[in-house]
Amino acid sequence: MTRLIIADAHVGHGGTDADDMVRLVARAADAGVGELIYLGDAFQYLIGMAKFWTPGVRRVLGQWDRVRQRGVRVVLIEGNRDFFLDEPDLAAHIDQACRRYQFAAGPRAFRIVHGDRVNLRDIQYRFWSAVSKSRPARLWAHLLPASLAVAIVANMEARLAVTNRKYRYRKPVRDLERAAAQAWAEGVDVLLWGHFHTPWACRQGDRLAMVIPAWLETRGSLAVAGDGSWSWLGPGLEPQPLPAPRDPGTGRGP
């Protein structure tokens, strides 16, 4: 089975991104992709209760429904902009939601994690994440009017934008290397993250840990074939070179 991994789409950011995603999902189904895996932050915000969904979210979910009827699985990895993905409203449109997803392809074991929790030093974000995804926050989301709840979440995200941006584009290399070594020790061959938006990778022999570039900026996605090989695909699912990694020490370009 071929899997298509889409990192950090942030649909709803602007322009025609919802329509672009609908077209990508249709192309993937037509090309024989068996599983669509969203590596966190598929939308600007995705809250599992339907009262929060924008027209763009509903358009993409409708396309998921159509390709699922054709046998395509849809898997969501929880990102920092995702909340309560196990709610019944959303569960009706997907096959699985989780913080970590693993699968085997050929001889390789893959693990997929969004990456927002890799940096142990970003205490402010870790605290916000724990509070905003807690049981009281879920109850609060059920009780609040949709417009008020979305405004509150957007305001909190804006207040954390500086630290979030700092740790996303200036990568915590030591933490990434630590997480990679731990995954490899557990038998994982390929560890894939999103969150950081720009590419980065490290290797140990045949084992690989890699940040997948964001669909938001590239309109690209990663295809993993049934034999464990992978390739980077452009907007029309045409093979392209993987975007070049940035400076390994910072994750940023010149």
C-alpha positions as CSV (number, residue, x, y, z in Angstrom):
1,M,0.0,0.0,0.0
2,T,1.2,3.5,-0.8
3,R,0.8,6.1,1.9
4,L,0.9,9.8,1.4
5,I,2.1,11.9,4.3
6,I,1.1,15.6,4.4
7,A,2.8,17.8,7.0
8,D,1.5,21.1,8.3
9,A,-1.0,22.0,5.7
10,H,-2.6,24.7,7.8
11,V,-5.7,24.8,5.5
12,G,-7.5,28.0,6.2
13,H,-4.3,30.1,6.2
14,G,-5.5,31.8,3.1
15,G,-6.0,31.8,-0.6
16,T,-7.2,28.7,-2.3
17,D,-5.6,26.2,0.1
18,A,-8.9,24.4,0.9
19,D,-9.5,23.9,-2.8
20,D,-5.9,22.8,-3.3
21,M,-6.3,20.2,-0.6
22,V,-9.5,18.9,-2.1
23,R,-7.8,18.4,-5.4
24,L,-4.8,16.7,-3.8
25,V,-7.0,14.2,-2.0
26,A,-8.8,13.4,-5.2
27,R,-5.6,13.0,-7.1
28,A,-4.2,10.7,-4.3
29,A,-7.3,8.5,-4.5
30,D,-7.1,8.3,-8.3
31,A,-3.4,7.4,-8.1
32,G,-4.1,4.4,-5.9
33,V,-2.9,5.9,-2.5
34,G,-4.3,3.7,0.2
35,E,-3.7,5.9,3.2
36,L,-3.6,9.6,3.7
37,I,-1.6,10.6,6.8
38,Y,-1.8,14.2,8.0
39,L,1.3,14.9,10.2
40,G,-0.4,17.4,12.4
41,D,-1.9,20.9,11.8
42,A,-3.9,19.9,8.8
43,F,-5.9,23.1,9.4
44,Q,-5.2,26.4,11.0
45,Y,-7.3,25.1,13.8
46,L,-9.1,21.7,14.0
47,I,-11.4,21.2,17.0
48,G,-13.3,18.0,17.0
49,M,-16.7,19.5,17.6
50,A,-18.6,20.4,14.3
51,K,-19.8,23.8,15.7
52,F,-16.2,25.1,15.2
53,W,-15.7,24.0,11.6
54,T,-15.2,26.6,9.0
55,P,-16.4,26.2,5.4
56,G,-12.9,25.2,4.3
57,V,-12.7,22.5,7.0
58,R,-16.1,21.2,5.9
59,R,-15.0,21.1,2.2
60,V,-11.9,19.0,3.0
61,L,-13.9,16.7,5.3
62,G,-16.4,16.2,2.6
63,Q,-13.6,15.1,0.2
64,W,-12.3,12.8,2.9
65,D,-15.7,11.2,3.1
66,R,-15.7,10.6,-0.7
67,V,-12.3,9.0,-0.9
68,R,-13.0,6.9,2.2
69,Q,-15.9,5.4,0.3
70,R,-13.4,4.3,-2.2
71,G,-11.3,2.5,0.4
72,V,-8.7,5.2,1.3
73,R,-7.9,5.5,5.0
74,V,-7.5,9.0,6.6
75,V,-5.3,9.2,9.6
76,L,-4.7,12.4,11.7
77,I,-1.6,12.9,13.9
78,E,-2.3,15.4,16.6
79,G,-0.5,18.7,16.2
80,N,-0.3,21.8,18.2
81,R,-3.3,23.3,16.4
82,D,-5.4,20.2,16.8
83,F,-7.9,19.8,19.7
84,F,-10.1,16.9,20.8
85,L,-9.7,14.8,17.6
86,D,-11.5,11.9,19.2
87,E,-14.8,13.8,19.4
88,P,-17.7,11.8,17.6
89,D,-18.3,14.7,15.1
90,L,-14.8,14.3,13.7
91,A,-14.5,10.6,14.2
92,A,-17.2,10.1,11.6
93,H,-14.9,11.6,8.9
94,I,-11.6,9.8,9.7
95,D,-10.3,6.4,10.4
96,Q,-7.8,7.2,13.2
97,A,-6.5,10.0,15.2
98,C,-3.5,9.7,17.5
99,R,-0.3,11.5,18.7
100,R,2.0,8.8,17.3
101,Y,1.5,6.5,14.3
102,Q,3.5,3.5,13.3
103,F,3.5,1.2,10.3
104,A,5.7,-1.2,8.5
105,A,6.5,-0.9,4.8
106,G,8.7,-3.6,3.4
107,P,11.6,-4.2,5.8
108,R,11.3,-0.7,7.4
109,A,9.5,0.3,10.6
110,F,8.2,3.9,10.4
111,R,7.1,6.2,13.3
112,I,5.3,9.5,12.7
113,V,5.1,12.2,15.4
114,H,4.2,15.9,14.9
115,G,7.2,17.1,16.8
116,D,5.8,19.9,18.9
117,R,6.8,18.1,22.1
118,V,10.3,17.3,21.1
119,N,11.8,20.4,22.6
120,L,11.9,19.9,26.4
121,R,13.1,23.4,27.0
122,D,10.0,25.1,25.6
123,I,8.2,25.1,29.0
124,Q,5.7,27.8,28.1
125,Y,4.4,25.9,25.1
126,R,4.3,22.6,26.9
127,F,2.3,24.2,29.7
128,W,-0.1,25.8,27.2
129,S,-0.5,22.4,25.4
130,A,-1.3,20.5,28.6
131,V,-3.9,23.1,29.7
132,S,-5.6,23.7,26.3
133,K,-6.1,19.9,25.7
134,S,-7.1,19.0,29.2
135,R,-10.5,17.6,30.3
136,P,-11.7,20.9,31.7
137,A,-10.8,22.6,28.4
138,R,-12.8,20.0,26.5
139,L,-15.8,20.7,28.7
140,W,-15.3,24.4,28.3
141,A,-15.2,23.9,24.5
142,H,-18.5,22.1,24.6
143,L,-20.2,24.8,26.6
144,L,-18.8,27.9,24.9
145,P,-20.4,29.5,21.8
146,A,-18.2,28.7,18.8
147,S,-17.3,32.3,17.9
148,L,-16.1,33.0,21.5
149,A,-14.1,29.8,21.8
150,V,-12.3,30.2,18.5
151,A,-11.4,33.8,19.4
152,I,-9.9,32.7,22.7
153,V,-7.8,29.9,21.1
154,A,-6.6,32.4,18.4
155,N,-5.6,34.9,21.0
156,M,-3.7,32.4,23.0
157,E,-1.9,31.2,19.9
158,A,-1.0,34.8,19.0
159,R,0.5,35.3,22.5
160,L,2.7,32.3,22.0
161,A,3.7,33.1,18.4
162,V,7.1,34.4,19.3
163,T,8.3,31.3,21.2
164,N,6.5,29.0,18.8
165,R,8.2,30.6,15.8
166,K,11.6,30.6,17.6
167,Y,11.5,26.9,18.2
168,R,10.0,26.0,14.8
169,Y,12.5,27.7,12.6
170,R,15.5,27.5,14.8
171,K,15.4,23.8,15.4
172,P,16.3,22.2,18.7
173,V,18.9,19.9,17.1
174,R,20.0,18.2,20.3
175,D,16.5,17.4,21.2
176,L,15.8,16.1,17.7
177,E,18.9,13.9,17.8
178,R,18.0,12.6,21.3
179,A,14.5,11.7,20.1
180,A,15.9,10.0,17.0
181,A,18.4,7.9,19.0
182,Q,15.6,6.8,21.3
183,A,13.3,5.8,18.4
184,W,16.1,3.9,16.7
185,A,16.9,2.1,20.0
186,E,13.2,1.0,20.0
187,G,13.5,-0.6,16.6
188,V,12.3,2.3,14.5
189,D,14.0,2.6,11.1
190,V,12.5,5.9,9.9
191,L,11.2,8.6,12.3
192,L,9.3,11.5,10.6
193,W,8.3,14.8,12.1
194,G,6.4,17.8,10.9
195,H,6.0,21.0,13.0
196,F,9.3,22.7,12.0
197,H,8.1,23.4,8.4
198,T,11.6,23.3,6.9
199,P,13.6,20.2,6.1
200,W,16.2,18.6,8.4
201,A,17.6,15.1,8.7
202,C,20.1,12.9,10.5
203,R,21.1,9.4,10.0
204,Q,22.7,6.4,11.7
205,G,23.7,3.8,9.2
206,D,20.5,2.8,7.4
207,R,18.3,4.6,9.9
208,L,16.8,8.0,9.3
209,A,15.1,10.8,11.2
210,M,13.7,13.6,9.1
211,V,11.5,16.7,9.3
212,I,9.0,16.8,6.4
213,P,8.6,20.2,4.8
214,A,5.3,21.9,5.3
215,W,2.6,21.6,2.6
216,L,1.7,25.1,3.5
217,E,4.8,26.5,1.9
218,T,5.7,23.7,-0.6
219,R,2.4,22.1,-1.6
220,G,4.5,18.9,-1.5
221,S,4.0,15.6,0.3
222,L,5.9,12.4,1.0
223,A,4.9,9.1,-0.5
224,V,5.9,5.9,1.1
225,A,5.6,2.8,-1.1
226,G,4.8,-0.6,0.1
227,D,8.4,-1.7,-0.2
228,G,9.5,1.0,2.3
229,S,11.0,3.4,-0.3
230,W,9.9,7.0,-0.3
231,S,9.7,9.9,-2.6
232,W,8.8,13.6,-2.5
233,L,5.9,14.6,-4.7
234,G,4.8,18.0,-6.0
235,P,1.2,19.4,-6.1
236,G,0.2,17.2,-8.9
237,L,1.8,14.2,-7.3
238,E,4.7,14.4,-9.7
239,P,8.1,13.3,-8.4
240,Q,10.4,16.2,-7.3
241,P,13.7,16.5,-5.5
242,L,13.2,16.8,-1.7
243,P,13.8,20.5,-0.7
244,A,17.4,20.9,0.4
245,P,17.9,20.9,4.2
246,R,18.7,24.2,5.7
247,D,21.8,24.9,7.8
248,P,22.0,21.9,10.2
249,G,22.8,24.0,13.2
250,T,19.9,26.4,13.0
251,G,17.4,24.9,10.6
252,R,17.4,28.3,8.8
253,G,18.6,29.2,5.3
254,P,21.0,32.0,4.5
